[in-house]
């Protein structure tokens, strides 16, 4: 008979053998099916924004487009090499960032496909192809990303739906109808997860759609709340929609689409979202300041209640949508650090704002980062602009103005690096346009038909000075509020979002030479560049797998970036403008060689 000690030792050995066997089986299962141990995305993980992942469209809730990873540095970035490339097999504009959760990458594409891949080697786990209606017709066939929550991936559809997919298989689990594409309320934006709710809003500002943001329950896809960006009768701000225009009920069709993902302050529990252009484009057809068009608004994430706002320009008449939410950055003010908001807006001005825990927003300063001939001045106390009437579009008037309707910066994200204290802005200067406004009495608003009060076919886009370039990357010190450096790209627009890292680098693509570039974050010197298969108009991201840092970006030219490049290229007489830019989507992933 064995002694108790012998039996105990034997039992321990057996337990160790069993534990080892289970661990080996788990490791084998992980190797054979890495998705079997998918890491659920929680609110705590989203708040923490671990730099090894990229769980939100802009990297963190503050909207910084910043990665603290620093394996890739100013000293070694020139040695970056592509480690894998995956063709999406699709054309049109690819605008979504790769989202990465614990080594699994998710990419949404035009035509509403979603791909799940191994972030280390590019192996495909699954592909979801959304069942859009056969007769679907929208203005922008694109997607700007997905949302990750729990073990689900949330993808919006051009048909106005929000779809919850199983992150392990790509199977659709539930669906919500958010917008009606037949009236023009289609969705291109990336949804955003907050506390078990998925937030998303439709496009449609050119169709007479009244903009809104909707929260759905991540578990069952049922509506939690919906907040309109244009207030109705009895709501604060409704008085800014005067009934004296051709349509007394202009607010019902006033635009204000919320088509770019917002930002969030988890401590104060306040959302910050951008609101798009007015509809129709001509402000004299909807008299009044038109809240909350061309504004940033603060909202309660539990109820959707608007708690504060700042309107960048009143009675928007230029299609200068305020859809880009401000970055949440602590700022120096009178020798103290205060919670702030900084944003490079489509109207060509950089704004410094102050925020508080109650969700109120106050004005600090505004400065132009590109030429604007429509604003005569900004009120030093409020930032409210005074207009040059010559450059304000009106009904039955042909008007020219700068910057063009695409603005000094469009949807591409700026980036903030807390190590340098700088914000990096992808800007376009020197582009102007001219068009004639009219009262469209033949088209019903919100009928799925173009309803902007101008004929897009008659739009003239041109360079203010044909000898000068357009695209820039500007670095602004957020506390001195001055430009630290500028890189000029020459005869190309810059349609690329910006990524900055703890390694002191700024990454930017978006130019017609197809190059992804790395800049010294302090000086602006170009440290590395690589020609992609097509121009990348999606945000670059960074993540880490098995201790190795990767830089990823999705190339694929299309939509407005491609159209404006073609128009301006045809006018160019210098021979410097690249007109023929290849198309086709591809996911590019870069890293340093293993021997470094």
Secondary structure, DSSP 8 states (H G I E B T S, - for coil): ---HHHHHHHHHHHHHHHHHHHHHHHHHHHHH-GGGG---B-HHHHHHT-TT-B-STTSSTT---EE---SS-TTTGGG-EEEEEEE-S--S------EEETTEEEEE-GGGEEEEEETTT--EEEEEE----TT---S-------EEEBTEEEEE-TTSEEEEEETTT--EEEEEE---GGGT----S--EEETTEEEE----TTTT---EEEEEETTT--EEEEEESS--TTSTTGGGS-TTSS-TTGGGG-B----S--EEETTTTEEEEEB--BSSS-GGGS-S--TTTTEEEEEETTT--EEEEEESSSS--S---B-S--EEEEEEETTEEEEEEEEE-TTSEEEEEEE-TT--EEEEEEEESS--SSEEEE-TTT--EEE-GGGS--BT-EEEEES-TT-SS-SS--EEETTTTEEEEEEE-SEEEEEEB----SS-TTSSS--SSB-GGG-EEEESSTTS--EEEEEEETTTTEEEEEEEEESS-----EEEETTSEEEE--STT-EEEEEETTT--EEEEEE-SS---S--EEEEETTEEEEEEEE---HHHHHHHHHHHHH--SS-S--------EEEEEE--TT-
